[in-house]
Amino acid sequence: MDFVLTIIKSGALIYTILILARVISSWIHVGMDNPLVGFVYRATEPVLGPLRNFLPDTGPLDLSPAVALIGIVVIEKLMEMLLIAIGG
């Protein structure tokens, strides 16, 4: 069970870092022609895009990264509790 929990926590951390990298790159206006920025956008858009469509329009303020980060924490904790319950 510890291995599965480590995988879940590592995945959550990696995706959190990707979302934060996307937010920071939007602040400093790094071009999409940068391969790293392109990768970050391609990796995060499947989650942030639908969230952006679901959330109310707040003008220039995009709340989808904040909602995604909260969702990551909630899902990570739920998975941890489930694994602890299953594992005893």
ZIUR-V961098 format. One line per field, one symbol per residue. ss: DSSP state (A for helix, B for strand, O for the rest). psi: psi as a letter, one per 40 degrees, with the letter a starting at -180 (. if undefined). burial: b if it has 24 or more other C-alpha atoms within 12 Angstrom, else e. A space follows every 50 residues. Layout:
# ZIUR-V961098
ss: ???
psi: ???
burial: ???
This chain:
# ZIUR-V961098
ss: OAAAAAAAAAAAAAAAAAAAAAAAAAAAOOOOOOAAAAAAAAAAAAAAAA AAAAOOOOOOOOOAAAAAAAAAAAAAAAAAAAAAAAAO
psi: dddddddddddddddddddddddddddefhieehdddddddddddddddd ddddiihfbehheddddddddddddddddddddddde.
burial: eeeeeeebeeebeebbebbbbbbeeeeeeeeeeeeebeebbeebbebbee ebeeeeeeeeeebbbeebbeebeeebeeebeeeeeeee
